[in-house]
Amino acid sequence: MIKTAARSVLRQAVDFALPPRCAGCGSIVPDEHGFCLDCWRGLNFLGDPCCVRCGLPFDYSGEEGAECGRCLAEPPPFDRMRAAVAYGDLARRVALKLKYGGRPGVAVTLARFMARHVGGEEKGALLVPVPLHRWRIWRRGYNQSALIASALAKRTGLDSDPDLIRRVKRTPILRGLGRRERALAVRGAFAVREEKKAAIAGRTIVLVDDVFTSGATAGACARTLKRAGAARVEVLCWARVVLEESG
């Protein structure tokens, strides 16, 4: 009882000195890891109705289990993909704070909104972040996807393994490349560590990333995981491009 009261007093003192800030604009908000009303309105949260495979939003509800035209014509190598929000100016700004702004705490904010897409069917699944090449980790100091996966593990109770996949080939910046060029750039870029293969055999893997654009990176990782024995690969990210501009 005394410890609880002491923690409450300490929390109030910290909140007074360092009040919670909106992850989008930095204004003071009531709760940690949230958004102010204006920023909340500026986010396009994704959910049903959507393609059962890639999560592309539909304009109206249709047949249960429906897939979009692209997934029907060219099924992706992953089994399911979901994102918290559609990629836009605000979603991009928040992701960049984590990726390049030296704000690792933003990972907890992103995980808070991504966790609603982790359902009961993922029980026993393993959270695996998309890896960075070691040179990029050395420059940046951390892998933003690994931070998100760790925060998701704490929120959902799922296990997380940041070292299961490694990036064995340094790849160019994919921004500005078309879908085919992106796919070629990441071909052969990932590998599952030999000592980890037994742990994923027959298991569901939830691949965690910050932004989903063309799906080239997620697809390359999914193929690698399935070749290593994973039964199912799902992709979970903060934001996804809904209308791909790069073609």
Secondary structure, 3 states (H helix, E strand, C coil): CHHHHHHHHHHHHHHHHCCCECCCCCCECCCCCCCCHHHHHCCCECCCCECCCCCCECCCCCCCCCCCHHHHHCCCCCCEEEEEEECCHHHHHHHHHHHCCCCCCHHHHHHHHHHHHCCHHHCCCEEEECCCCHHHHHHHCCCHHHHHHHHHHHHHCCEECCCCEEECCCCCCCCCCCHHHHHHHHCCCEEECHHHHHHHCCCEEEEEEEEECCCHHHHHHHHHHHHCCCCEEEEEEEEECCCCCCC
